[in-house]
Amino acid sequence: MRSINRISWMWDEAVQALEQAERRRRQFCGLSAGRPAQPLWEPPADVFESEAELVVCIALPGVRPESVSVQVVANGVVVSAERHLPAELSRLRVHRLEIPYGRFERQLELASARYVVIESRLVDGCLLLRLGKE
């Protein structure tokens, strides 16, 4: 009975180690010198609507405003940029890394209509987009 518990314990430890390695691989991919072709993460977003416009709020703490790209496409809006790990942190040993870094892209499908960007600004770490309905 004792050997079964040891085997179960070793299996649990191995699964946890593999899960942790996969999380770190996904998070550190964006820290390499090369620019990844695919986005590495997707920020959360909220969408609000009035009769005249949509307001989109996307959480982007630590993202430089000048790096943000906003594109209105046929079926919605695409926001992309890159969040970099601060240089002073890159030289330190990592104990926990939960904040995603690297290139991101958020594609939001919107109700069928024509939209135009009225305003785009960063407020308290969030991108606020005002999209007028045409």
C-alpha positions as YAML, in Angstrom:
chain: A
units: angstrom
residues:
- id: 1
  name: MET
  ca: [0.00, 0.00, 0.00]
- id: 2
  name: ARG
  ca: [2.84, 2.34, 0.79]
- id: 3
  name: SER
  ca: [4.42, 1.89, -2.68]
- id: 4
  name: ILE
  ca: [1.10, 2.83, -4.34]
- id: 5
  name: ASN
  ca: [1.05, 6.12, -2.39]
- id: 6
  name: ARG
  ca: [4.65, 6.81, -3.39]
- id: 7
  name: ILE
  ca: [3.87, 6.15, -7.04]
- id: 8
  name: SER
  ca: [0.79, 8.36, -6.86]
- id: 9
  name: TRP
  ca: [2.81, 11.11, -5.18]
- id: 10
  name: MET
  ca: [5.57, 10.88, -7.80]
- id: 11
  name: TRP
  ca: [2.99, 10.98, -10.61]
- id: 12
  name: ASP
  ca: [1.35, 14.10, -9.09]
- id: 13
  name: GLU
  ca: [4.74, 15.79, -8.80]
- id: 14
  name: ALA
  ca: [5.60, 14.94, -12.42]
- id: 15
  name: VAL
  ca: [2.28, 16.30, -13.72]
- id: 16
  name: GLN
  ca: [2.71, 19.52, -11.73]
- id: 17
  name: ALA
  ca: [6.26, 19.94, -13.06]
- id: 18
  name: LEU
  ca: [5.07, 19.46, -16.65]
- id: 19
  name: GLU
  ca: [2.23, 21.97, -16.18]
- id: 20
  name: GLN
  ca: [4.64, 24.51, -14.68]
- id: 21
  name: ALA
  ca: [7.12, 23.99, -17.51]
- id: 22
  name: GLU
  ca: [4.38, 24.53, -20.12]
- id: 23
  name: ARG
  ca: [3.21, 27.74, -18.40]
- id: 24
  name: ARG
  ca: [6.77, 29.07, -18.33]
- id: 25
  name: ARG
  ca: [7.37, 28.09, -21.96]
- id: 26
  name: ARG
  ca: [4.27, 30.05, -23.02]
- id: 27
  name: GLN
  ca: [5.22, 33.06, -20.90]
- id: 28
  name: PHE
  ca: [8.91, 33.15, -21.84]
- id: 29
  name: CYS
  ca: [8.34, 32.67, -25.55]
- id: 30
  name: GLY
  ca: [7.74, 36.38, -25.87]
- id: 31
  name: LEU
  ca: [11.00, 37.23, -24.08]
- id: 32
  name: SER
  ca: [13.20, 35.88, -26.87]
- id: 33
  name: ALA
  ca: [15.02, 38.17, -29.30]
- id: 34
  name: GLY
  ca: [12.92, 37.12, -32.29]
- id: 35
  name: ARG
  ca: [9.44, 38.52, -32.81]
- id: 36
  name: PRO
  ca: [6.83, 35.76, -32.71]
- id: 37
  name: ALA
  ca: [4.49, 35.46, -35.67]
- id: 38
  name: GLN
  ca: [1.49, 34.60, -33.51]
- id: 39
  name: PRO
  ca: [0.22, 36.57, -30.50]
- id: 40
  name: LEU
  ca: [1.28, 35.07, -27.18]
- id: 41
  name: TRP
  ca: [-1.61, 36.27, -25.05]
- id: 42
  name: GLU
  ca: [-4.96, 38.01, -25.16]
- id: 43
  name: PRO
  ca: [-6.00, 40.80, -22.75]
- id: 44
  name: PRO
  ca: [-9.49, 40.89, -21.21]
- id: 45
  name: ALA
  ca: [-12.02, 43.30, -22.70]
- id: 46
  name: ASP
  ca: [-15.42, 44.80, -21.93]
- id: 47
  name: VAL
  ca: [-17.83, 46.23, -24.52]
- id: 48
  name: PHE
  ca: [-20.57, 48.76, -23.79]
- id: 49
  name: GLU
  ca: [-23.14, 50.14, -26.21]
- id: 50
  name: SER
  ca: [-25.36, 53.18, -26.61]
- id: 51
  name: GLU
  ca: [-27.53, 54.08, -29.58]
- id: 52
  name: ALA
  ca: [-24.73, 56.08, -31.21]
- id: 53
  name: GLU
  ca: [-21.53, 54.25, -30.25]
- id: 54
  name: LEU
  ca: [-19.69, 51.31, -28.74]
- id: 55
  name: VAL
  ca: [-17.16, 51.79, -25.97]
- id: 56
  name: VAL
  ca: [-14.49, 49.09, -25.67]
- id: 57
  name: CYS
  ca: [-12.31, 48.82, -22.56]
- id: 58
  name: ILE
  ca: [-9.24, 46.56, -22.82]
- id: 59
  name: ALA
  ca: [-6.92, 45.95, -19.85]
- id: 60
  name: LEU
  ca: [-3.37, 46.87, -20.95]
- id: 61
  name: PRO
  ca: [-1.30, 47.69, -17.85]
- id: 62
  name: GLY
  ca: [2.37, 48.17, -18.67]
- id: 63
  name: VAL
  ca: [1.79, 48.68, -22.40]
- id: 64
  name: ARG
  ca: [3.22, 51.83, -23.98]
- id: 65
  name: PRO
  ca: [0.48, 53.92, -25.65]
- id: 66
  name: GLU
  ca: [2.55, 54.50, -28.79]
- id: 67
  name: SER
  ca: [2.89, 50.75, -29.37]
- id: 68
  name: VAL
  ca: [-0.87, 50.07, -29.50]
- id: 69
  name: SER
  ca: [-2.41, 49.44, -32.92]
- id: 70
  name: VAL
  ca: [-6.19, 49.65, -33.42]
- id: 71
  name: GLN
  ca: [-7.80, 48.42, -36.64]
- id: 72
  name: VAL
  ca: [-11.48, 48.46, -37.44]
- id: 73
  name: VAL
  ca: [-12.22, 45.43, -39.63]
- id: 74
  name: ALA
  ca: [-15.35, 44.19, -41.38]
- id: 75
  name: ASN
  ca: [-16.67, 42.21, -38.42]
- id: 76
  name: GLY
  ca: [-15.15, 44.07, -35.47]
- id: 77
  name: VAL
  ca: [-11.97, 45.59, -34.10]
- id: 78
  name: VAL
  ca: [-8.42, 44.28, -33.65]
- id: 79
  name: VAL
  ca: [-6.10, 45.70, -30.98]
- id: 80
  name: SER
  ca: [-2.46, 44.62, -30.89]
- id: 81
  name: ALA
  ca: [0.84, 45.64, -29.29]
- id: 82
  name: GLU
  ca: [3.58, 44.18, -27.14]
- id: 83
  name: ARG
  ca: [4.20, 44.28, -23.41]
- id: 84
  name: HIS
  ca: [7.90, 44.11, -22.55]
- id: 85
  name: LEU
  ca: [9.41, 42.80, -19.35]
- id: 86
  name: PRO
  ca: [11.11, 45.80, -17.67]
- id: 87
  name: ALA
  ca: [14.89, 45.60, -18.18]
- id: 88
  name: GLU
  ca: [15.65, 45.69, -14.45]
- id: 89
  name: LEU
  ca: [13.52, 42.57, -13.94]
- id: 90
  name: SER
  ca: [15.05, 40.55, -16.77]
- id: 91
  name: ARG
  ca: [18.31, 40.14, -14.82]
- id: 92
  name: LEU
  ca: [16.60, 38.67, -11.75]
- id: 93
  name: ARG
  ca: [15.72, 35.09, -10.93]
- id: 94
  name: VAL
  ca: [12.03, 34.38, -11.48]
- id: 95
  name: HIS
  ca: [10.05, 32.90, -8.60]
- id: 96
  name: ARG
  ca: [6.63, 33.48, -10.14]
- id: 97
  name: LEU
  ca: [5.64, 34.87, -13.54]
- id: 98
  name: GLU
  ca: [1.89, 35.28, -13.99]
- id: 99
  name: ILE
  ca: [1.74, 38.56, -15.91]
- id: 100
  name: PRO
  ca: [1.95, 37.79, -19.63]
- id: 101
  name: TYR
  ca: [4.63, 39.53, -21.70]
- id: 102
  name: GLY
  ca: [5.29, 39.59, -25.40]
- id: 103
  name: ARG
  ca: [3.10, 40.30, -28.41]
- id: 104
  name: PHE
  ca: [-0.64, 40.26, -27.93]
- id: 105
  name: GLU
  ca: [-3.66, 40.66, -30.11]
- id: 106
  name: ARG
  ca: [-7.30, 41.00, -29.15]
- id: 107
  name: GLN
  ca: [-9.93, 40.49, -31.84]
- id: 108
  name: LEU
  ca: [-13.42, 41.53, -30.84]
- id: 109
  name: GLU
  ca: [-16.34, 40.55, -33.00]
- id: 110
  name: LEU
  ca: [-18.93, 43.31, -32.96]
- id: 111
  name: ALA
  ca: [-22.54, 43.56, -34.10]
- id: 112
  name: SER
  ca: [-22.85, 43.96, -37.83]
- id: 113
  name: ALA
  ca: [-22.45, 47.69, -38.54]
- id: 114
  name: ARG
  ca: [-19.86, 50.16, -39.81]
- id: 115
  name: TYR
  ca: [-17.69, 51.64, -37.08]
- id: 116
  name: VAL
  ca: [-15.23, 54.52, -36.98]
- id: 117
  name: VAL
  ca: [-12.76, 55.21, -34.15]
- id: 118
  name: ILE
  ca: [-13.86, 58.41, -32.41]
- id: 119
  name: GLU
  ca: [-11.35, 58.21, -29.57]
- id: 120
  name: SER
  ca: [-8.54, 55.94, -28.44]
- id: 121
  name: ARG
  ca: [-6.75, 56.60, -25.14]
- id: 122
  name: LEU
  ca: [-5.10, 54.80, -22.24]
- id: 123
  name: VAL
  ca: [-6.67, 55.50, -18.85]
- id: 124
  name: ASP
  ca: [-5.41, 53.83, -15.66]
- id: 125
  name: GLY
  ca: [-3.89, 50.92, -17.58]
- id: 126
  name: CYS
  ca: [-6.93, 50.37, -19.79]
- id: 127
  name: LEU
  ca: [-7.38, 51.24, -23.46]
- id: 128
  name: LEU
  ca: [-10.69, 53.04, -23.96]
- id: 129
  name: LEU
  ca: [-11.99, 52.94, -27.51]
- id: 130
  name: ARG
  ca: [-15.03, 54.91, -28.58]
- id: 131
  name: LEU
  ca: [-16.38, 53.54, -31.84]
- id: 132
  name: GLY
  ca: [-19.06, 55.54, -33.60]
- id: 133
  name: LYS
  ca: [-21.74, 53.73, -35.56]
- id: 134
  name: GLU
  ca: [-22.13, 54.88, -39.16]
...
